[in-house]
Amino acid sequence: MDSLYLDMPSESFVSSVHVSMSVGDTIIVDRIYRSYVVTIGGLEIIVDLLLLSMVDFDVILGMDWLSPYHAILDCHAKTVMLAKPGSPRIEWRGSLDYVPSRVISYLKAWRMVGKGFLSYLDFGRDVGADSPTINSVSVVQDFLNVFPTDLSGMPPDRDIDLVSGTQPIYIPPHCMEPTELKELKEQLQELLDKGFIRPSVSPWGESVLFVKNKDGTMHMCINYR
């Protein structure tokens, strides 16, 4: 189960449990919710729920729960009947209406991508929402001279003293969004055309930060220090 809607404390396992998922992955479970109340057909049932990372389902009641309640599954009628001896029978019936949908679950999408189906990553943005301004960033207020509207010239010469034998720090490259990558290429080309920068083969590099302007464009910020 997922912990998004639970407002109760969980406990830690003495030893972690490895759970195999339907998509072929194995996750480690180390949290449990004891004595959680599940209501089915008016009957309140006490269950212990393991905390899993899921997006498609809130709770999964598996064989360990179905067996002691003598659950009878009818896939054709879409019903689940609890026929525990000595207790009244309870039947839960799913919806028989089938509405075709173009939306698929995470599990199905995972399997399709694993089989080589063509997939696309969609980036959505609310064009009606107010875009944050450069002045709304707190760190910008402290260094206004670092964020000019346009570059007036080359940055001042600075010398960096390195300890003998110092090697460049390796940091895995960050995957940029397509819009930011396109903007980065365009602004770098503009700086090259102005003569503010030049091609370099140095193993050292510097991080780049994009801040949205009022008109929706992105302002590239580089730490020249």
C-alpha positions as CSV (number, residue, x, y, z in Angstrom):
1,M,0.0,0.0,0.0
2,D,1.0,3.6,-0.4
3,S,1.3,6.0,2.7
4,L,-0.3,9.0,0.9
5,Y,-3.7,8.8,2.6
6,L,-2.7,7.3,6.0
7,D,-2.5,9.3,9.1
8,M,-1.2,6.8,11.5
9,P,2.3,5.7,12.8
10,S,4.2,2.9,11.1
11,E,6.6,0.4,12.6
12,S,10.0,-0.8,11.4
13,F,10.7,-4.4,10.6
14,V,13.4,-6.2,12.5
15,S,14.8,-7.3,9.1
16,S,13.8,-6.0,5.7
17,V,11.6,-7.9,3.3
18,H,12.3,-8.2,-0.4
19,V,9.1,-8.0,-2.5
20,S,8.9,-8.9,-6.2
21,M,6.7,-6.6,-8.2
22,S,4.6,-7.6,-11.3
23,V,6.9,-5.5,-13.5
24,G,9.9,-7.7,-12.6
25,D,11.5,-5.3,-10.1
26,T,12.3,-6.1,-6.5
27,I,11.9,-3.5,-3.8
28,I,12.9,-3.6,-0.1
29,V,10.1,-3.2,2.5
30,D,11.0,-2.1,6.0
31,R,7.8,-0.4,7.3
32,I,4.4,-1.8,8.3
33,Y,1.1,-0.4,9.5
34,R,-0.3,-2.6,12.3
35,S,-4.0,-3.2,12.9
36,Y,-5.4,-1.0,10.1
37,V,-9.2,-1.1,9.6
38,V,-10.5,-2.0,6.1
39,T,-14.2,-1.8,5.5
40,I,-15.8,-4.1,2.9
41,G,-19.6,-4.2,2.5
42,G,-20.0,-2.8,6.0
43,L,-17.7,-5.4,7.6
44,E,-14.7,-3.9,9.4
45,I,-11.6,-6.1,9.0
46,I,-8.3,-5.6,10.8
47,V,-5.2,-6.0,8.5
48,D,-1.5,-5.3,8.7
49,L,-0.3,-3.3,5.7
50,L,3.2,-3.3,4.2
51,L,4.4,0.0,2.9
52,L,5.2,-0.1,-0.9
53,S,6.0,2.6,-3.4
54,M,3.0,2.4,-5.8
55,V,1.1,4.9,-8.0
56,D,-1.7,2.7,-9.4
57,F,-3.3,1.3,-6.2
58,D,-3.9,2.4,-2.7
59,V,-4.2,-1.0,-1.0
60,I,-3.6,-4.6,-2.3
61,L,-5.2,-7.4,-0.3
62,G,-3.3,-10.5,-1.3
63,M,-3.5,-14.3,-0.7
64,D,-2.5,-14.0,3.0
65,W,-5.7,-12.0,3.5
66,L,-8.0,-13.7,1.0
67,S,-7.3,-17.2,2.3
68,P,-8.5,-17.0,5.9
69,Y,-11.7,-15.2,4.8
70,H,-12.4,-18.0,2.2
71,A,-12.6,-15.4,-0.6
72,I,-14.3,-16.6,-3.8
73,L,-13.3,-14.7,-6.9
74,D,-15.6,-14.6,-10.0
75,C,-13.6,-12.8,-12.7
76,H,-16.5,-13.0,-15.2
77,A,-19.1,-11.5,-12.9
78,K,-16.4,-9.2,-11.4
79,T,-17.3,-10.2,-7.8
80,V,-15.5,-11.1,-4.6
81,M,-17.4,-13.1,-2.0
82,L,-16.1,-13.6,1.6
83,A,-17.5,-16.9,2.7
84,K,-15.8,-17.4,6.1
85,P,-17.6,-20.2,8.1
86,G,-19.6,-18.8,11.0
87,S,-19.7,-15.3,9.5
88,P,-22.3,-13.7,7.1
89,R,-21.4,-13.8,3.5
90,I,-20.3,-10.5,2.0
91,E,-20.2,-9.9,-1.7
92,W,-18.4,-7.0,-3.4
93,R,-19.3,-6.3,-7.0
94,G,-17.1,-4.3,-9.4
95,S,-18.4,-2.1,-12.2
96,L,-19.6,-4.1,-15.3
97,D,-19.5,-1.0,-17.5
98,Y,-16.5,-0.7,-19.7
99,V,-15.6,2.7,-21.1
100,P,-12.8,2.6,-23.6
101,S,-10.0,4.9,-22.4
102,R,-6.8,6.1,-24.0
103,V,-5.2,6.2,-20.5
104,I,-3.1,3.2,-19.5
105,S,-1.7,2.3,-16.1
106,Y,1.9,2.8,-15.0
107,L,2.4,-1.0,-14.9
108,K,1.2,-1.4,-18.5
109,A,3.3,1.5,-19.7
110,W,6.4,0.1,-17.9
111,R,5.9,-3.2,-19.7
112,M,5.4,-1.6,-23.1
113,V,8.6,0.5,-22.8
114,G,10.5,-2.6,-21.7
115,K,9.4,-4.3,-24.8
116,G,10.7,-1.5,-27.0
117,F,7.5,0.4,-27.7
118,L,8.0,4.0,-28.8
119,S,7.5,6.4,-25.9
120,Y,7.5,10.2,-25.5
121,L,8.1,12.4,-22.5
122,D,5.6,15.3,-22.4
123,F,6.4,18.6,-20.7
124,G,3.4,20.7,-19.8
125,R,3.3,24.3,-18.6
126,D,0.4,26.5,-17.6
127,V,0.7,29.5,-19.9
128,G,-2.0,31.3,-18.0
129,A,-0.1,31.2,-14.7
130,D,2.1,34.0,-13.7
131,S,5.8,33.2,-14.4
132,P,8.2,33.9,-11.6
133,T,10.4,36.9,-12.1
134,I,14.1,37.1,-11.6
135,N,13.4,39.5,-8.7
136,S,11.4,36.9,-6.9
137,V,14.5,34.7,-6.3
138,S,15.9,35.6,-2.9
139,V,19.5,35.0,-3.9
140,V,19.2,37.4,-6.8
141,Q,18.3,40.2,-4.4
142,D,21.6,39.7,-2.6
143,F,23.7,39.8,-5.9
144,L,21.9,42.2,-8.2
145,N,25.1,43.1,-10.0
146,V,25.6,39.4,-11.0
147,F,22.2,39.4,-12.9
148,P,22.3,42.3,-15.3
149,T,19.8,42.6,-18.2
150,D,22.6,42.2,-20.7
151,L,26.3,41.6,-20.6
152,S,28.2,44.9,-20.9
153,G,31.6,43.3,-21.5
154,M,34.0,40.5,-20.5
155,P,34.0,39.5,-16.9
156,P,37.0,40.6,-14.8
157,D,40.2,38.5,-14.9
158,R,40.5,36.2,-11.9
159,D,43.2,33.9,-10.9
160,I,42.4,30.6,-9.2
161,D,45.1,29.0,-7.0
162,L,45.0,25.3,-7.3
163,V,46.9,22.8,-5.1
164,S,49.5,20.9,-7.1
165,G,48.0,17.7,-8.5
166,T,44.4,18.8,-8.1
167,Q,42.1,16.9,-10.5
168,P,38.7,18.2,-11.8
169,I,35.8,17.2,-9.6
170,Y,33.7,14.6,-11.3
171,I,29.9,15.3,-11.1
172,P,27.5,13.2,-13.2
173,P,25.9,15.4,-15.9
174,H,22.4,16.7,-15.2
175,C,19.7,15.8,-17.7
176,M,18.2,19.1,-18.8
177,E,14.7,19.7,-20.0
178,P,14.4,20.0,-23.8
179,T,13.3,23.7,-23.5
180,E,16.3,24.5,-21.3
181,L,18.7,22.6,-23.5
182,K,17.5,24.5,-26.6
183,E,17.8,27.8,-24.8
184,L,21.3,27.0,-23.6
185,K,22.5,26.3,-27.1
186,E,21.0,29.5,-28.4
187,Q,22.5,31.7,-25.7
188,L,25.9,30.0,-25.9
189,Q,25.9,30.7,-29.7
190,E,25.0,34.3,-29.0
191,L,27.8,34.7,-26.5
192,L,30.2,33.1,-29.0
193,D,29.1,35.5,-31.7
194,K,29.6,38.5,-29.4
195,G,33.1,37.3,-28.5
196,F,32.4,37.0,-24.8
197,I,33.3,33.3,-24.7
198,R,35.3,30.9,-26.9
199,P,35.5,27.1,-27.4
200,S,37.4,25.3,-24.6
201,V,38.7,21.8,-24.1
202,S,39.4,22.4,-20.4
203,P,38.3,19.5,-18.1
204,W,37.0,22.1,-15.6
205,G,33.4,23.4,-15.9
206,E,30.8,25.5,-14.2
207,S,27.1,25.1,-13.4
208,V,24.4,26.9,-15.3
209,L,21.1,28.2,-13.8
210,F,18.1,29.4,-15.7
211,V,15.7,32.0,-14.2
212,K,12.5,32.9,-16.0
213,N,11.9,36.5,-17.0
214,K,8.6,38.3,-16.9
215,D,8.0,37.7,-20.6
216,G,8.5,33.9,-20.2
217,T,12.0,33.8,-21.6
218,M,14.8,32.3,-19.6
219,H,17.8,34.2,-18.3
220,M,21.0,32.1,-18.1
221,C,23.1,32.7,-15.0
222,I,26.7,31.5,-14.8
223,N,29.0,31.8,-11.8
224,Y,32.1,33.5,-13.2
225,R,33.8,33.6,-9.8
